[in-house]
Amino acid sequence: MTDNTDKTYIHGHHPSVLTSHSWRTLQNSASYLIPHLEPYKSSTSTPLAILDAGCGPGTITCDLASRLPHAQVTGIDYVLQSTCTPLAASRNLTNVTFQQADIFALPFSDASFDIIHLHQVLQHLPAPPTAAIAELVRVCKPGGIIAVREADFSVFSWFPANEGLDKWQATYMATARAAGGDPLAGKKLHRWFMDADIPRRDISCSSSCWTYSTPEERQWWGNMWAERTLKSNFREQATKHGVTEAELVSIAAAWTDWAAQEDGWIMIPSGEVVVKVNK
């Protein structure tokens, strides 16, 4: 674990944060990667190694292990959640392991992995995340791929108009930048890998969105963010950088109000890259 990583992760590990992260699956959060997994399904003669860096509660990690049962999948995070291994056991997965590791000094040999996956990780590292990307490239096998998905908080869009959510968006981006991260990471991924000497022709770009609009979806997302605003590490980080308690209470109320609106709708876009590593 690095001090810099810890400082830039503004959410912390409050239950409201982990609830959000535990919802993520390969299908709803990394579907762009699925077509790139298909060629590996038939490659059963040689060992296949997958790294899920910044694995959080391990839901996507376990999905990768389930989809490619002949692969050995490793999930790492700088704060490893105690639920990861029990989750794998509950799904009867024997081809997945979890360990605490530092993305800036990965404890793996050069060219160790065929597939490396990250979801909403680079935005929380000191920007630009050059050193982390160099480590990912180092441990990726020649001909392997690195797949990354990151949000762009500047283009979140919701209905109806809500001044409190406008304030939340501005507050979130300012807080993330003050902590050293980059809330616009989604649109910069290809540039960051180009800066790591990956040719542009070896980088495939795409984008996708989470959309919440049903009553159940609005209640889950809106109430989750109301709780995160007031109870997660985000509150401490925001107040440290000049946001008042009253402003945070107002932002939390805005999320609750939005969730109660019958016509409430929100779109959360992310940029994606699949990087072919030829070295």
Beta strands, then each sheet from edge to edge (+ up, - down):
strand 1: 48-53
strand 2: 71-77
strand 3: 96-100
strand 4: 113-119
strand 5: 140-151
strand 6: 157-159
strand 7: 203-212
strand 8: 265-276
sheet 1: 3+ 2+ 1+ 4+ 5+ 8- 6+
sheet 2: 3+ 2+ 1+ 4+ 5+ 8- 7+
end
